[in-house]
Amino acid sequence: MRIGGMSLVQLLGGINFMLLMFQLFSGQHWIQVKIGIHRKVGLALVVTASLHGFLAMVTAN
């Protein structure tokens, strides 16, 4: 499946990377965010990483 000429698995991988970097930076207090935001982004990371892995396994040759 493609969105805008890009594979959905690749798109989710890019989103995961950005979410992971946000978690790292906010966890190390390099950027200041409320703990609620940090937790919500962590949950979003779990969801997108799960979708990313599932779709990668389903579409693998």
C-alpha positions as CSV (number, residue, x, y, z in Angstrom):
1,M,0.0,0.0,0.0
2,R,1.3,3.4,-1.0
3,I,0.4,6.9,0.2
4,G,1.8,9.8,-1.9
5,G,4.2,7.4,-3.6
6,M,5.7,6.2,-0.4
7,S,5.2,2.8,1.2
8,L,3.0,2.8,4.3
9,V,5.7,0.7,6.1
10,Q,8.3,3.4,5.3
11,L,6.0,6.2,6.4
12,L,5.3,4.5,9.7
13,G,9.1,3.9,10.1
14,G,9.8,7.6,9.7
15,I,7.0,8.5,12.1
16,N,8.4,6.0,14.6
17,F,11.9,7.6,14.3
18,M,10.5,11.1,15.0
19,L,8.5,9.8,18.0
20,L,11.5,7.9,19.3
21,M,13.7,11.0,19.1
22,F,11.1,13.1,20.9
23,Q,10.9,10.5,23.7
24,L,14.7,10.5,24.0
25,F,15.0,14.3,24.1
26,S,12.1,14.8,26.5
27,G,13.3,11.9,28.7
28,Q,16.8,13.4,28.9
29,H,15.2,16.8,29.6
30,W,16.9,18.3,26.6
31,I,13.5,19.7,25.8
32,Q,11.0,20.5,28.5
33,V,7.5,19.0,28.2
34,K,4.9,17.9,30.7
35,I,4.9,14.3,31.8
36,G,1.4,13.8,30.3
37,I,2.7,14.7,26.8
38,H,5.7,12.4,27.2
39,R,3.3,9.5,28.2
40,K,0.9,10.2,25.3
41,V,3.7,10.3,22.8
42,G,5.0,7.0,24.3
43,L,1.7,5.4,23.7
44,A,1.5,6.7,20.1
45,L,5.0,5.2,19.6
46,V,3.9,1.8,20.8
47,V,0.8,1.9,18.5
48,T,2.7,3.1,15.4
49,A,5.6,0.6,16.0
50,S,3.1,-2.2,16.3
51,L,1.4,-1.3,13.1
52,H,4.8,-0.8,11.4
53,G,6.0,-4.3,12.5
54,F,2.7,-6.0,11.6
55,L,2.5,-4.4,8.1
56,A,6.2,-5.2,7.5
57,M,5.6,-8.9,8.3
58,V,2.4,-9.1,6.2
59,T,3.9,-7.5,3.2
60,A,7.3,-9.3,3.4
61,N,8.0,-11.5,0.4
